[in-house]
Amino acid sequence: MSNKKAPFLKIAFRKIFRHVENFFFMLKELLNERHFIYISSVIVALSCAAAVIVLKAFAHQIFVWANLINGYLKLPYINSLLPIAGILLTVFVVRNLLDGHIDKGSSKILHAVAKKGGFIPRKQMYAQIVTSSLTVGLGGSAGLESPIVITGAAFGSNYAQRYRLSQKDRILLLACGVAAGIGAAFNAPIAGVLFAIEVILTDITISAFIPIIISAATGALVSNVLLNEDILLSFKQQLEFDYRNIPYYILLGILAGFVSVYHARNFRKVEHFFNRIRNKAYKRALFGASLLAIMIFFFPTLFGEGYESIKTLAEPHPEQLLDNTWLERFQGNPWIFLAFIGAAVMLKSFATGITLGSGGNGGNFAPSLFVGSYLGFALATAINLLGFTHPIPVANFTVVGMAGILSGLFHAPLTAIFLIGEITGGYGLMVPLMMVSSISFAVSRQFEKYSMDVKHLADKGDVFTSDKDKNILSNIDILSLVETDWQVIKREDGLEYVIDLLSTTPQKVFAVTDQKNQLVGLIDFEQIRPMIFNSFRVKFTPLADVISQPAAIVSLDEDGIEQIMKKFEDTGAALLPVVNNKKYVGFLPKLAILESYREKFKEMVIE
C-alpha cells in the first residue's frame, strides 16, 4: 500500500508546489517591484530558518547523546569516534551524490556576487545542509554558520532566478538569505543585518536595508519560536561594565588581534597541507579524521561547534569541562585547568583546518567564538590567580573575547559588537565590546589586509573589497571587450600589401604577426603616411622598417583589470594590442572599458 501512496503523494506535492509558484508569479505581476521584494525576503527567510532548525537541533542532539554515553565510559571515546564517521560519510556524499565537489566558506558567496552576478548553483540549497550535518553534527571541529549562510544565499539566489528578477534584486535576496541565516542561528537579527552588509555587500543604499531587516527579523523570530533556548548560544547572566577594568580589556583586544592572525595563518597552512594530498579522498579523510580524533580525546571541548563549552565557561563552575576527561582528577587545580584552556585556544585552528582540509564541511564562525571565549576566560583567570589587582569578572571577559576574535578574523567589528550584545540579552558591555572589537580589528588588519575567508580571492581580484571602483572593474569581462575582427598583417607581407589594405578598410593600426600568430609589432598609418604616395619607397622599403613596438601589451593570462587600466594611464593610448599565452588576440579600446564600467555601475548599485 505504501508503494501505491508514494507516486500519489509525489504528484500531489508537485501540484501544490505548482499552485504556490503560480500564485507568486501572479503577485509579481500585481505588485510593484519593491513590494514583491518585501514578500520575497520573508519567503527566503522562512526557508533559511528551516535549514537552521534542522542543523542546530541535529547537532545538539548528537552532543547530548555523546555526552550521555561518555558519562558511562568515563572517557570521551564516543567524542573521538563520531568525527571519523562524520568526515568519511561527508566525503562519500560529496563524491557520489554531489559530483565530487562542494563549495566551502562564505568566500564562495562573495565570489558569486563579484564574478557571477549573484548566481549560486541550485544544489547548494541542500548540499550544505546534508554535508555540514554529517561533519559538524557528528563532532567535526567547525561551525554550522558558514553552511547556513551559503544555504540562505542559495535560497535567495535561486528564488530570484526562478522569478526572473534583475541582478541587483538577485544579489539583494542573496544577502537577505545570509542575514536570515545569522539571525536564526543566534536569535540575533541586528547581527544578521550587519553581517550581510559588512561582509557580503560592499555597496548598498538605505532603501535596500528594509528587505534585509525583514529577512533577519523573520529568521530570528522563527528560530526563537521553534528552537529550544538550550540549543542557541545565549547567556542569562546580567553582565555589567566596570571602568576599572579598561586596561585589561585593552590587553584582551591586543591579544585577540594577534590570536586572530595566528588562527588564520595556521588554518590556511593545515588546509594547504591536505590540499596537496590529491586523488586519495578516503585515505586523506581517514588520516585527517584520525588526527582529529586523537586531539578530541585529549581535548573533548574541540568536539563540534563548542557552544556548550562556551556557556559552561561563563558559569560559576567552568571546571566541569574536565568531566569524563583524562584530567578529571585535576579539577581542583586552577593552573592545570588554565593550561587546558590555553592549549585549546592554540589547537582550535589546527582542529578546524584538519576537519575541513580532510574533506569535512563547515566554517570558521563558531571556531572564532570558541577561541575568543577561551582566550577571554584564560586572560581573566590568569589575572585573578596572580592576584596583583582587584578580582575581574571572568564571565565578562569570556563573552567580550568572542567579539575580539570574530572581529579580527572576519574584519567585521560591527557584526561582532552587536552579535555578542544580542546573545547576552543586553548592552551592558557595549563599551568593552567596542574597545576589544576595534583594537583586535586594527591589530589583525595590520598583519592581514583581508579577512581569513576572502584573502585568497581578494589577492586574485575575485571578490569585492571596500574599493568600490576596483569592485566594478573586477566585474568587467575584458575578453568580451576585445575587438578580434581587425585585419592582421603577416611578417612576410610587403609594404605594398599594407597600402592596399589602407585603401579598402577604415582601420588605421595593424597588428603584425609571425607564422605562430605571435605579435611582432604594429604598423600605424600616421607613421607611414609620408611614404604612401612615394611608389619607389613603398616598393623598396622592407616591412620590418615600418614596424613599431606598441607602448604596452595587454596579456590576458597575466594582467588583471587594474594592471590593464594602469597601462592605459601610463601610455595615454586609446587602444592596446591583446595577447593570450603570447598569441595575438585583437585590440582593446579604452573607451570600451569605460563604457562597460558605466553599465556595470548602473547594474550593481542596489537601491
C-alpha positions in Angstrom: 0.0 0.0 0.0 2.9 2.4 0.8 4.3 1.8 -2.7 0.9 2.9 -4.2 0.8 6.0 -2.0 4.3 7.2 -2.9 3.5 8.2 -6.5 0.2 9.8 -5.4 2.0 11.9 -2.7 4.7 12.9 -5.2 2.1 14.1 -7.8 0.1 15.9 -5.0 3.2 17.7 -3.8 4.1 18.8 -7.4 0.6 20.2 -7.8 0.7 22.1 -4.6 4.2 23.4 -5.5 2.9 24.5 -8.9 -0.1 26.3 -7.4 2.1 28.1 -5.0 4.6 29.1 -7.7 1.8 30.4 -9.9 0.5 32.4 -7.0 3.8 34.1 -6.6 4.1 34.8 -10.4 0.7 36.4 -10.1 1.9 38.5 -7.1 4.8 39.6 -9.2 2.5 40.9 -11.9 0.1 42.6 -9.5 2.7 44.2 -7.1 5.4 46.8 -7.9 9.0 45.6 -7.7 9.7 46.9 -4.2 6.6 45.3 -2.6 7.3 41.9 -4.3 10.9 42.0 -2.9 9.5 42.6 0.6 7.3 39.5 0.3 10.2 37.5 -1.2 12.5 38.4 1.6 10.1 36.7 4.0 9.9 33.6 1.9 13.7 33.3 1.7 14.0 33.9 5.4 11.5 31.1 6.2 13.4 28.7 4.0 16.7 29.6 5.7 15.2 29.4 9.2 14.0 25.8 8.4 17.6 24.8 7.5 18.9 26.4 10.7 16.4 24.5 12.8 17.3 21.1 11.2 21.0 21.7 11.5 21.1 23.1 15.1 18.7 20.5 16.5 20.6 17.6 15.0 24.0 18.8 16.2 22.6 19.5 19.7 21.0 16.0 20.0 24.2 14.3 18.9 26.2 16.3 21.5 23.8 15.4 24.3 23.8 11.7 23.2 27.6 11.6 23.1 28.0 13.2 26.5 25.5 10.7 28.0 27.5 7.7 26.8 30.8 9.3 27.8 29.4 9.6 31.3 29.2 5.8 31.5 32.5 5.2 29.8 34.3 7.9 31.9 36.4 8.9 28.9 35.4 10.7 25.6 35.6 7.6 23.4 32.4 8.5 21.6 33.5 12.0 21.0 36.6 10.7 19.3 34.9 8.1 17.1 32.0 10.1 15.8 34.1 12.7 13.8 35.8 9.9 11.9 32.4 8.6 10.8 31.1 12.1 10.1 34.1 13.1 7.8 34.1 9.8 6.0 30.4 10.0 5.3 30.8 13.6 4.1 33.4 12.5 1.6 31.2 9.7 0.5 28.2 12.0 -0.1 30.3 14.6 -1.9 31.9 12.0 -4.2 28.8 10.0 -5.0 25.9 12.4 -4.8 27.3 15.9 -5.3 29.5 15.4 -8.4 32.7 15.2 -6.3 32.8 18.9 -5.3 31.2 21.3 -2.8 31.9 24.9 -2.1 33.1 25.7 1.4 33.2 29.0 3.2 31.4 32.3 2.9 34.0 33.4 0.4 32.1 31.5 -2.2 29.1 33.9 -1.7 31.4 36.8 -2.2 32.8 35.3 -5.3 29.3 34.7 -6.7 28.5 38.4 -6.0 31.7 39.7 -7.6 32.1 37.4 -10.6 28.8 35.6 -11.3 26.1 38.3 -10.8 24.8 36.6 -7.7 24.2 33.2 -9.3 24.6 30.3 -6.9 24.1 26.6 -8.1 20.8 25.0 -7.1 22.5 22.1 -5.3 23.8 24.5 -2.6 20.2 24.7 -1.3 20.6 21.1 0.1 24.2 20.2 -0.3 25.4 22.4 2.6 22.7 21.0 5.0 23.5 17.4 4.3 27.3 17.6 4.4 27.6 20.0 7.4 25.2 18.0 9.4 27.4 14.9 8.9 30.6 16.8 9.6 29.8 19.2 12.4 26.7 17.3 13.7 28.9 14.2 14.3 31.6 16.2 16.0 33.9 17.8 13.4 35.6 20.8 14.9 34.0 23.5 12.8 30.9 25.7 12.7 27.5 25.4 11.1 27.1 29.1 10.4 29.0 29.2 7.1 27.0 26.3 5.6 23.9 28.1 6.9 24.7 31.4 5.2 25.6 29.6 1.9 22.3 27.8 2.1 20.4 31.0 2.7 22.3 32.8 -0.1 21.4 29.9 -2.4 17.7 30.1 -1.5 17.7 33.8 -2.2 19.7 33.5 -5.5 17.6 30.6 -6.9 14.3 32.2 -5.9 15.4 35.3 -7.8 16.4 33.2 -10.8 13.1 31.4 -10.7 11.0 34.6 -10.8 13.4 36.3 -13.3 14.4 39.1 -11.1 17.2 41.6 -12.1 20.8 41.2 -11.0 20.6 43.8 -8.3 17.4 42.1 -6.8 19.1 38.7 -7.1 22.1 39.9 -5.1 19.8 41.7 -2.6 17.8 38.4 -2.0 21.1 36.5 -1.7 22.0 39.0 1.1 18.6 38.5 2.7 19.2 34.8 2.9 22.6 35.4 4.6 21.0 37.8 7.1 18.2 35.4 7.9 20.8 32.6 8.5 22.8 34.6 11.0 19.6 36.0 12.6 18.1 32.5 13.0 21.4 30.8 14.1 21.9 33.2 17.0 18.5 34.8 17.5 20.3 38.0 16.7 18.6 39.9 13.9 20.7 43.1 14.2 23.9 41.0 13.8 22.3 39.3 10.8 21.7 42.6 9.1 25.2 43.9 9.9 26.9 40.7 8.7 25.1 40.9 5.4 26.1 44.5 4.9 29.6 44.3 6.4 30.8 41.0 4.8 28.6 40.3 1.8 27.6 43.7 0.3 30.2 46.4 0.0 27.9 49.0 -1.7 24.3 49.4 -0.6 21.8 52.2 -0.4 19.5 52.9 2.6 16.3 51.6 0.9 18.0 48.1 0.5 18.1 47.8 4.3 14.4 47.1 4.5 14.3 43.7 2.8 17.5 42.6 4.7 15.9 43.8 8.0 12.7 41.9 7.2 14.6 38.7 6.5 16.8 38.9 9.6 13.8 39.6 11.8 11.8 36.7 10.3 14.7 34.3 10.7 15.3 35.2 14.3 11.5 35.1 15.1 11.1 31.6 13.6 14.2 30.3 15.4 13.1 31.9 18.7 9.7 30.2 18.5 10.7 26.7 17.3 14.2 26.2 18.8 14.8 25.4 22.4 16.9 28.1 24.2 19.4 25.4 25.2 20.3 24.8 21.6 21.1 28.5 20.9 24.2 30.3 22.1 22.8 32.6 24.8 23.8 33.9 28.3 21.4 34.5 31.1 23.7 36.3 33.5 23.5 40.1 33.9 26.8 41.4 32.8 27.9 44.9 33.8 30.9 47.1 32.9 33.4 48.3 35.4 35.6 51.2 34.2 38.5 50.0 36.3 38.9 47.0 34.0 39.6 49.2 30.9 43.4 48.3 30.8 42.6 44.6 30.8 40.1 45.0 28.1 42.7 46.8 26.0 45.1 44.0 26.7 42.4 41.5 25.6 41.8 43.4 22.4 45.6 43.3 21.5 45.8 39.6 22.3 42.7 38.9 20.3 44.2 40.6 17.3 47.4 38.5 17.4 45.5 35.3 18.1 43.2 36.1 15.1 46.3 36.3 12.9 47.7 33.1 14.5 44.4 31.2 13.9 44.0 32.4 10.3 47.6 31.5 9.2 47.6 28.1 10.9 44.3 27.2 9.4 45.5 28.1 5.9 48.7 26.1 6.4 46.8 23.0 7.5 44.2 23.3 4.7 47.1 23.7 2.2 48.8 20.6 3.5 45.7 18.5 3.0 45.1 20.0 -0.4 48.4 18.6 -1.6 47.0 15.1 -1.0 45.2 14.6 -4.3 43.2 11.6 -5.7 43.1 9.9 -2.4 39.9 11.3 -0.9 39.2 8.4 1.5 42.8 8.0 2.7 43.0 11.7 3.3 39.7 11.7 5.2 40.7 8.8 7.3 44.2 10.3 8.0 42.8 13.7 9.0 39.8 12.3 10.9 42.2 10.1 12.9 44.4 13.1 13.8 41.2 15.0 14.9 40.0 12.0 16.9 43.3 12.0 18.9 43.0 15.7 19.5 39.4 15.5 20.7 40.2 12.5 23.0 42.7 14.7 24.9 40.7 18.0 24.5 37.0 17.0 24.3 35.9 20.6 24.1 37.2 20.6 20.4 34.2 18.4 19.6 31.6 20.0 17.3 30.8 23.7 17.4 31.8 24.0 21.1 28.9 26.3 22.1 28.1 24.2 25.1 31.6 24.6 26.5 31.4 28.3 25.9 28.3 28.6 28.0 30.0 26.4 30.7 33.0 28.8 30.8 30.7 31.7 31.6 29.0 29.8 34.5 30.2 29.6 38.2 31.8 26.1 37.8 33.7 26.1 34.5 35.9 23.2 35.8 33.1 20.9 34.8 34.6 20.9 31.3 37.1 18.4 32.7 34.4 15.8 33.5 35.0 12.5 31.8 38.4 13.5 30.6 41.9 12.3 31.3 42.4 15.4 33.5 39.2 14.9 35.6 41.2 14.2 38.8 42.8 17.7 38.5 39.6 19.6 38.6 40.6 21.3 41.8 43.9 22.7 40.4 43.1 26.0 38.7 46.5 26.2 37.0 46.1 22.9 35.2 42.6 23.9 34.2 44.1 27.2 32.9 46.7 25.3 30.9 44.0 23.1 29.5 42.1 26.2 28.3 45.2 27.8 26.8 46.1 24.6 24.9 42.5 24.5 23.5 43.0 28.1 22.2 46.2 27.1 20.4 44.9 23.9 19.0 41.5 25.0 17.7 42.9 26.4 14.4 44.6 23.0 13.7 41.4 21.1 14.6 39.3 23.2 12.3 41.9 23.1 9.5 42.0 19.3 9.8 38.3 19.0 9.8 37.8 21.0 6.6 41.0 20.0 4.9 40.5 16.3 5.2 37.1 16.5 3.5 34.6 17.8 6.0 32.3 20.8 5.5 31.8 23.6 8.0 33.0 27.2 8.7 35.1 29.3 10.9 32.4 31.4 12.6 31.8 29.1 15.5 35.6 28.4 15.9 36.2 32.1 16.2 33.6 32.4 19.0 35.2 29.3 20.7 38.7 30.7 20.6 37.5 34.2 21.7 35.7 32.9 24.7 38.5 30.6 25.8 41.1 33.5 25.3 39.0 35.9 27.4 38.5 33.3 30.1 42.2 32.4 30.2 43.3 36.1 30.5 40.8 36.9 33.2 41.6 33.7 35.2 45.3 34.3 34.9 45.0 37.9 36.2 42.8 36.7 39.1 45.2 33.8 40.0 48.2 36.2 40.0 46.3 38.4 42.4 48.0 41.7 41.7 44.7 43.6 41.2 41.1 43.6 42.2 39.2 40.5 41.0 38.0 40.9 37.5 34.7 39.3 36.2 35.7 36.2 34.2 32.3 35.8 32.6 32.6 39.3 31.1 35.9 38.6 29.6 34.7 35.3 28.3 31.9 37.0 26.4 33.8 40.0 25.2 36.7 37.8 23.9 34.3 36.3 21.4 33.7 39.7 19.8 37.5 40.3 19.7 38.3 37.1 17.7 35.2 37.4 15.5 36.2 41.0 14.6 39.8 40.1 14.0 39.2 37.0 11.8 36.3 38.3 9.7 37.1 42.0 9.8 33.6 42.7 10.8 33.7 44.7 14.1 30.1 45.9 13.9 28.8 42.4 13.5 30.9 41.2 16.4 29.7 44.0 18.7 26.0 43.6 18.1 26.1 39.8 17.9 27.6 39.5 21.4 25.3 42.3 22.6 22.3 40.4 21.4 23.2 36.9 22.6 23.9 38.3 26.1 20.4 39.8 26.2 21.6 43.3 26.9 24.1 46.0 26.1 25.8 46.4 29.5 29.1 45.5 28.0 28.8 47.8 24.9 31.9 49.9 25.8 34.3 47.0 26.3 32.8 45.2 23.2 33.5 48.3 21.1 37.0 48.6 22.6 38.1 45.0 22.2 36.5 44.6 18.7 38.1 47.8 17.3 41.5 47.1 18.8 41.5 43.5 17.6 40.4 44.6 14.1 43.2 47.2 14.0 45.9 44.7 15.1 44.7 42.0 12.7 44.4 44.4 9.8 48.0 45.4 10.3 49.2 41.9 9.5 46.3 40.6 7.3 44.9 43.1 4.9 41.8 40.9 4.2 39.7 38.6 6.4 40.7 34.9 6.5 37.7 33.8 4.4 38.4 36.1 1.4 42.2 36.6 1.4 42.8 34.1 -1.4 40.1 35.6 -3.5 40.9 39.2 -2.8 44.5 38.6 -3.8 43.3 37.5 -7.2 40.7 40.2 -7.6 37.9 37.6 -7.5 35.9 39.2 -4.6 34.6 42.7 -3.7 36.6 44.8 -1.3 36.0 48.3 0.2 37.4 49.8 -3.0 34.2 50.5 -5.0 35.9 51.3 -8.3 38.0 48.2 -8.0 34.8 46.2 -7.3 33.2 47.4 -10.5 36.3 47.0 -12.6 36.8 43.4 -11.4 33.3 42.6 -12.6 34.1 43.5 -16.2 34.8 40.7 -18.6 37.8 42.0 -20.5 37.8 39.2 -23.1 34.3 40.2 -24.3 35.6 43.8 -25.0 38.5 42.7 -27.2 37.9 43.5 -30.9 39.1 40.5 -32.8 37.9 41.3 -36.3 40.7 43.7 -37.2 42.8 43.0 -40.3 46.2 41.4 -39.5 49.4 41.6 -41.5 51.9 38.8 -41.6 55.6 39.5 -41.3 56.2 38.1 -44.8 53.8 40.6 -46.4 55.2 43.6 -48.2 54.5 47.3 -47.7 52.5 47.4 -50.9 50.0 45.0 -49.4 49.7 47.3 -46.4 48.9 50.3 -48.7 46.2 48.2 -50.5 44.6 47.4 -47.1 44.6 51.1 -46.2 42.6 51.8 -49.3 40.0 49.2 -48.5 39.5 49.5 -44.8 39.0 52.3 -42.3 41.4 50.6 -40.0 44.4 52.8 -39.1 46.5 50.4 -36.9 47.5 46.9 -37.9 49.0 44.1 -35.9 51.9 42.3 -37.4 52.2 38.6 -36.5 54.6 35.7 -37.3 53.8 32.2 -38.5 52.9 31.2 -35.0 50.5 34.1 -34.7 52.7 35.7 -32.1 52.7 39.6 -32.1 55.7 41.1 -33.8 54.7 44.7 -33.6 52.3 47.3 -35.1 52.1 49.4 -38.2 50.5 52.8 -37.7 49.0 54.7 -40.6 50.1 58.0 -39.1 53.8 56.8 -39.0 53.9 55.6 -42.6 51.8 58.5 -44.1 54.9 60.4 -45.6 55.8 57.4 -47.8 52.4 56.1 -49.1 52.4 58.4 -52.2 56.1 57.6 -53.0 55.9 54.4 -55.1 59.6 53.9 -55.0 59.8 53.9 -51.2 56.7 51.7 -51.0 58.3 49.2 -53.4 61.8 49.0 -51.8 61.2 49.7 -48.1 61.2 46.4 -46.1 58.2 45.9 -43.9 60.4 45.5 -40.9 61.5 49.1 -41.2 58.0 50.4 -40.6 57.0 48.1 -37.8 56.9 49.8 -34.4 56.6 48.4 -31.0 53.4 49.1 -29.0 53.6 51.3 -26.0 52.2 48.4 -23.9 50.7 45.0 -24.5 47.7 43.5 -22.6 48.3 39.9 -21.7 45.0 38.1 -20.7 46.9 35.3 -19.0 48.8 37.7 -16.7 47.2 41.1 -16.4 44.3 41.9 -14.2 41.9 44.8 -14.8 43.9 47.1 -12.5 47.2 46.4 -14.4 45.4 46.9 -17.7 44.0 50.3 -16.6 47.4 51.3 -15.3 48.9 50.6 -18.8 46.3 52.8 -20.4 47.0 55.5 -17.9 50.8 55.3 -18.2 50.9 55.2 -22.0 48.0 57.5 -22.8 47.0 55.1 -25.5 43.4 54.9 -26.8 43.8 51.1 -27.6 46.3 48.4 -26.9 47.1 45.1 -28.6 46.0 41.9 -26.7 47.8 38.6 -26.4 46.9 35.4 -24.7 49.7 32.9 -24.0 51.8 35.1 -26.3 49.3 34.6 -29.2 47.8 37.7 -30.8 44.0 38.1 -30.0 42.9 41.6 -31.0 42.8 45.2 -29.8 41.3 46.5 -26.6 39.9 50.1 -26.8 40.0 52.1 -23.5 36.6 53.6 -24.4 35.0 50.1 -24.3 36.2 49.6 -20.8 34.9 52.9 -19.6 31.5 52.2 -21.3 31.3 48.8 -19.6 32.2 50.4 -16.3 29.3 52.8 -16.7 26.9 50.0 -17.4 28.2 47.8 -14.5 27.9 50.7 -12.2 24.2 51.1 -13.1 23.6 47.4 -12.6 25.4 46.9 -9.3 24.0 49.8 -7.3 21.4 48.1 -5.0 18.6 50.6 -4.5 
